[in-house]
Amino acid sequence: NEYTLQRIKETNSKPVSIDGRIYPSISYASRELGVNTTTVSYRINSGSNRFKDWVYVDKEMPNDYRKRAD
């Protein structure tokens, strides 16, 4: 059912930080930025200096780096 699917999505999603803004998931960031989810994932994992501010959010990230996406 819908409730179960939503819970699974929430459990499996990982927050991402893009240019200092935190999004709850790659899908959410993709929709907000108008970029394909595959592109967001590639940029996060690329290791390129150009996308150094595209990262998965780590619980140990400094708080001053974290800004919530509205």
CNS distance restraints for C-alpha pairs under 8 A (distance, minus, plus):
assign (resid   1 and name CA) (resid   5 and name CA) 6.39 0.50 0.50
assign (resid   2 and name CA) (resid   6 and name CA) 6.14 0.50 0.50
assign (resid   3 and name CA) (resid   7 and name CA) 6.26 0.50 0.50
assign (resid   4 and name CA) (resid   8 and name CA) 6.25 0.50 0.50
assign (resid   5 and name CA) (resid   9 and name CA) 6.23 0.50 0.50
assign (resid   6 and name CA) (resid  10 and name CA) 6.21 0.50 0.50
assign (resid   7 and name CA) (resid  11 and name CA) 6.11 0.50 0.50
assign (resid   8 and name CA) (resid  12 and name CA) 6.13 0.50 0.50
assign (resid   9 and name CA) (resid  13 and name CA) 5.96 0.50 0.50
assign (resid  13 and name CA) (resid  24 and name CA) 7.12 0.50 0.50
assign (resid  13 and name CA) (resid  25 and name CA) 5.32 0.50 0.50
assign (resid  13 and name CA) (resid  26 and name CA) 7.60 0.50 0.50
assign (resid  14 and name CA) (resid  24 and name CA) 6.48 0.50 0.50
assign (resid  14 and name CA) (resid  25 and name CA) 5.22 0.50 0.50
assign (resid  14 and name CA) (resid  26 and name CA) 7.35 0.50 0.50
assign (resid  14 and name CA) (resid  56 and name CA) 7.00 0.50 0.50
assign (resid  14 and name CA) (resid  57 and name CA) 7.45 0.50 0.50
assign (resid  15 and name CA) (resid  22 and name CA) 6.67 0.50 0.50
assign (resid  15 and name CA) (resid  23 and name CA) 5.56 0.50 0.50
assign (resid  15 and name CA) (resid  24 and name CA) 4.24 0.50 0.50
assign (resid  15 and name CA) (resid  25 and name CA) 4.70 0.50 0.50
assign (resid  15 and name CA) (resid  26 and name CA) 7.21 0.50 0.50
assign (resid  15 and name CA) (resid  56 and name CA) 6.08 0.50 0.50
assign (resid  15 and name CA) (resid  57 and name CA) 5.43 0.50 0.50
assign (resid  16 and name CA) (resid  22 and name CA) 5.61 0.50 0.50
assign (resid  16 and name CA) (resid  23 and name CA) 5.35 0.50 0.50
assign (resid  16 and name CA) (resid  24 and name CA) 6.48 0.50 0.50
assign (resid  16 and name CA) (resid  25 and name CA) 5.99 0.50 0.50
assign (resid  16 and name CA) (resid  26 and name CA) 6.53 0.50 0.50
assign (resid  16 and name CA) (resid  29 and name CA) 7.76 0.50 0.50
assign (resid  16 and name CA) (resid  54 and name CA) 7.30 0.50 0.50
assign (resid  16 and name CA) (resid  55 and name CA) 5.70 0.50 0.50
assign (resid  16 and name CA) (resid  56 and name CA) 4.25 0.50 0.50
assign (resid  16 and name CA) (resid  57 and name CA) 4.98 0.50 0.50
assign (resid  17 and name CA) (resid  21 and name CA) 5.19 0.50 0.50
assign (resid  17 and name CA) (resid  22 and name CA) 4.29 0.50 0.50
assign (resid  17 and name CA) (resid  23 and name CA) 6.22 0.50 0.50
assign (resid  17 and name CA) (resid  53 and name CA) 7.10 0.50 0.50
assign (resid  17 and name CA) (resid  54 and name CA) 5.77 0.50 0.50
assign (resid  17 and name CA) (resid  55 and name CA) 5.30 0.50 0.50
assign (resid  17 and name CA) (resid  56 and name CA) 6.01 0.50 0.50
assign (resid  17 and name CA) (resid  57 and name CA) 5.82 0.50 0.50
assign (resid  17 and name CA) (resid  66 and name CA) 7.59 0.50 0.50
assign (resid  18 and name CA) (resid  22 and name CA) 6.50 0.50 0.50
assign (resid  18 and name CA) (resid  23 and name CA) 7.76 0.50 0.50
assign (resid  18 and name CA) (resid  53 and name CA) 5.63 0.50 0.50
assign (resid  18 and name CA) (resid  54 and name CA) 4.41 0.50 0.50
assign (resid  18 and name CA) (resid  55 and name CA) 6.50 0.50 0.50
assign (resid  19 and name CA) (resid  53 and name CA) 4.91 0.50 0.50
assign (resid  19 and name CA) (resid  54 and name CA) 6.27 0.50 0.50
assign (resid  20 and name CA) (resid  53 and name CA) 6.72 0.50 0.50
assign (resid  20 and name CA) (resid  65 and name CA) 6.06 0.50 0.50
assign (resid  20 and name CA) (resid  66 and name CA) 6.10 0.50 0.50
assign (resid  20 and name CA) (resid  67 and name CA) 5.96 0.50 0.50
assign (resid  21 and name CA) (resid  66 and name CA) 6.46 0.50 0.50
assign (resid  21 and name CA) (resid  67 and name CA) 4.71 0.50 0.50
assign (resid  21 and name CA) (resid  68 and name CA) 5.43 0.50 0.50
assign (resid  21 and name CA) (resid  69 and name CA) 5.39 0.50 0.50
assign (resid  22 and name CA) (resid  57 and name CA) 7.53 0.50 0.50
assign (resid  22 and name CA) (resid  66 and name CA) 6.42 0.50 0.50
assign (resid  22 and name CA) (resid  67 and name CA) 5.70 0.50 0.50
assign (resid  22 and name CA) (resid  68 and name CA) 4.80 0.50 0.50
assign (resid  22 and name CA) (resid  69 and name CA) 5.38 0.50 0.50
assign (resid  23 and name CA) (resid  28 and name CA) 6.37 0.50 0.50
assign (resid  23 and name CA) (resid  29 and name CA) 5.60 0.50 0.50
assign (resid  23 and name CA) (resid  68 and name CA) 6.86 0.50 0.50
assign (resid  23 and name CA) (resid  69 and name CA) 5.71 0.50 0.50
assign (resid  24 and name CA) (resid  28 and name CA) 6.45 0.50 0.50
assign (resid  24 and name CA) (resid  29 and name CA) 7.58 0.50 0.50
assign (resid  25 and name CA) (resid  29 and name CA) 6.27 0.50 0.50
assign (resid  26 and name CA) (resid  30 and name CA) 5.93 0.50 0.50
assign (resid  26 and name CA) (resid  37 and name CA) 6.22 0.50 0.50
assign (resid  26 and name CA) (resid  40 and name CA) 6.61 0.50 0.50
assign (resid  26 and name CA) (resid  41 and name CA) 6.98 0.50 0.50
assign (resid  27 and name CA) (resid  31 and name CA) 6.30 0.50 0.50
assign (resid  27 and name CA) (resid  37 and name CA) 5.87 0.50 0.50
assign (resid  28 and name CA) (resid  32 and name CA) 6.22 0.50 0.50
assign (resid  29 and name CA) (resid  33 and name CA) 5.92 0.50 0.50
assign (resid  29 and name CA) (resid  40 and name CA) 7.77 0.50 0.50
assign (resid  30 and name CA) (resid  34 and name CA) 5.67 0.50 0.50
assign (resid  30 and name CA) (resid  35 and name CA) 4.93 0.50 0.50
assign (resid  30 and name CA) (resid  36 and name CA) 5.69 0.50 0.50
assign (resid  30 and name CA) (resid  37 and name CA) 5.31 0.50 0.50
assign (resid  30 and name CA) (resid  40 and name CA) 6.57 0.50 0.50
assign (resid  31 and name CA) (resid  35 and name CA) 6.79 0.50 0.50
assign (resid  31 and name CA) (resid  36 and name CA) 7.87 0.50 0.50
assign (resid  35 and name CA) (resid  39 and name CA) 6.54 0.50 0.50
assign (resid  35 and name CA) (resid  40 and name CA) 6.80 0.50 0.50
assign (resid  36 and name CA) (resid  40 and name CA) 6.49 0.50 0.50
assign (resid  37 and name CA) (resid  41 and name CA) 6.18 0.50 0.50
assign (resid  38 and name CA) (resid  42 and name CA) 6.06 0.50 0.50
assign (resid  39 and name CA) (resid  43 and name CA) 6.13 0.50 0.50
assign (resid  40 and name CA) (resid  44 and name CA) 6.24 0.50 0.50
assign (resid  41 and name CA) (resid  45 and name CA) 6.25 0.50 0.50
assign (resid  42 and name CA) (resid  46 and name CA) 5.65 0.50 0.50
assign (resid  43 and name CA) (resid  47 and name CA) 7.64 0.50 0.50
assign (resid  43 and name CA) (resid  48 and name CA) 7.67 0.50 0.50
assign (resid  43 and name CA) (resid  51 and name CA) 5.96 0.50 0.50
assign (resid  43 and name CA) (resid  54 and name CA) 6.54 0.50 0.50
assign (resid  44 and name CA) (resid  51 and name CA) 6.95 0.50 0.50
assign (resid  44 and name CA) (resid  52 and name CA) 7.87 0.50 0.50
assign (resid  44 and name CA) (resid  54 and name CA) 4.94 0.50 0.50
assign (resid  44 and name CA) (resid  55 and name CA) 5.14 0.50 0.50
assign (resid  44 and name CA) (resid  56 and name CA) 7.10 0.50 0.50
assign (resid  45 and name CA) (resid  55 and name CA) 7.76 0.50 0.50
assign (resid  46 and name CA) (resid  51 and name CA) 7.50 0.50 0.50
assign (resid  47 and name CA) (resid  51 and name CA) 7.20 0.50 0.50
assign (resid  47 and name CA) (resid  52 and name CA) 6.83 0.50 0.50
assign (resid  48 and name CA) (resid  52 and name CA) 6.31 0.50 0.50
assign (resid  57 and name CA) (resid  61 and name CA) 6.99 0.50 0.50
assign (resid  61 and name CA) (resid  65 and name CA) 6.98 0.50 0.50
assign (resid  61 and name CA) (resid  66 and name CA) 7.51 0.50 0.50
assign (resid  62 and name CA) (resid  66 and name CA) 7.04 0.50 0.50
